[in-house]
Structures are given as C-alpha cells and as structure tokens.
Amino acid sequence: QPLRQALLDQGEAEGRLKDIRWLLRVMFEPNYRLYRDQKHINYMKLHAAYITTHRPRGVLHPVDTDSPNCVAFRRAIELMGQRLFFLNESRLWWRLESVGEMFLSTFIQHSVRDQEPNKKEHPPLDELFEDSIEMMAAALSAIPMR
C-alpha cells in the first residue's frame, strides 16, 4: 500500500494519472519489486491461483471491499476506468483480471526459467517488467469489436 500510494502521488505531481502505463505501474510494481528484490515468487503464484480459481467462484479480494489495504489500488482502478471509458465495468474488470494473470504468469515463468539447466537468454528483469507494462497497456486499451 505505501508504494502504491507513493506512485499515485508521484503520478499526480508529474501529471501521469491519465497514462495507462503509469496506472499499471501503480497496480503491479509492488508485486514486481517483491519478486525482483527478494526473489519471492510464492505470492505471485498464490495471486495467480486466486485469479484463476477463487475469484470466479465469488471469493472477494480486499480490493472489492473497503479494505484500507487497497485504497491506492482502488484509486488506480478508478482512474483506469476513467481512462478506458469505452469499456463497460464488467469488461474493464475482465481485462484487468486477464492482464493481471498475464503479468503474474510472466514472472512465474521467469522464476522457473532461471532454474533451467540450458537457460535460454531472456531480457534483464527490469526490461521484462517494462515490456509487461507495454503488453498489458496494449491489451487493456484495445477497442472492443462489439
């Protein structure tokens, strides 16, 4: 929560709160830093399992409630919804969950590939994070075909 709030404050000071990429950074950089700095992949695995199995069954996430642990996260989602005004609420949430799963899978795969005996070269971790932000922004901002 403190890092998300700091990123929101920085984004406001720099006039970046309408930038989808910045809002994605607010949402996902804390999870990324946990992995980058502490090699902590278990939280990402747990979160991925939640998105794919528990959330569809109606198990609420703290972001769905008024939890004080998710104030900045909810604010980023609200700002994202304003930016992606052409999406209805259910499509916005569907996309957010889908890109969230994309993000988590990227780093889960990275953690496994680090253990491969014949490692293929992959981008440096910070570059992988930036590329993930770009992919997620493209997926979120695609105009629906309706």
Secondary structure, DSSP 8 states (H G I E B T S, - for coil): -HHHHHHHHHHHHTT-TT-HHHHHHHHHHHHHHHHHHH---HHHHHHHHIIIIIGGGT---GGGTT-GGGHHHHHHHHHHHHHTTTS-HHHHHHHHHHHHHHHHHHHHHHHHHTT-TT------HHHHHHHHHHHHHHHHH-----
